[in-house]
């Protein structure tokens, strides 16, 4: 996996952690989990943690991206991803532009490139892009001078989903270990047995999640009929099975995927009834995992097909928590892409400015360091991330 700390790496994240994005300079992007490597994933997970506290405030808003503009450009349906990106951007005080294919000039024949260039000319700092074709976010990163976030490109990747899933698992693993997430780090992922069941073939979530879990040391098993597995699993760091009942007793987590009807999955299963009988996650199947087994789903859930309502309502089903972490994870990603600031080595000398509440030009790593200094100075914490109105 590419290491962002290595200047020779071949990923799309064209900047260092302390990169200051100004017009004309290379921008940082999040196109694939492989852009991050273990170090990048850990960094984003700890930034996301910093925003969990903000999320719990009466006014969950900070001025960190004031003056920045984030545009969401979705050419495919979405509920969670788009709304959580827009919520995340607003909570960081960025301006938000929402672009949807219907009601736009795309219906008059305008190309995607012209659309992006038009929006970029309005002064967009980051585009969050979802598109049915794999590779569109990468292409967009070559067209416009703005950061690009891949919010799902065809069956290829969905990196922020993988990050929010890892953030959710990390919280639960830390709680079980009786530690804070910061203390726990990513230790709980080592050897964690995760079974991903369902339409892996068409799932961008599975591709990104397998990379992230593998980078953190988890062991992944894919369970699906052959028709719903990728043609070749040669480059996938996984084991594969066709038998969910057999895989569950040795699983710590069962991650359920939706059948991607819009990508042709229906033609790949004999019937829905047969799919439910062999791969649907029922309460009886969950019981095979043992009392600590966790259930996850990226949403939208199709109850009665890949997951039963009874399972969706279980405490061990983390779906709502995944959604909540979607906001903080996306805040972390936007912050990481857009917040300019000093390198970590200069944090100490800027701590006094942070203590005065000047968050705009600091990175979350600065925030963590400043929290330590603030605690030493007997501060309350409100000075660091001052809520703003609105
Ligand atoms: N929401 C996820 C995605 O956009 C999963 C799904 O749609 O099944 O890929």
Boltz pocket constraint, residues with backbone or C-beta under 6 A from the ligand:
constraints:
  - pocket:
      binder: B
      contacts: [[A, 77], [A, 151], [A, 152], [A, 158], [A, 204], [A, 205], [A, 257], [A, 258], [A, 298], [A, 299], [A, 300]]
      max_distance: 6.0
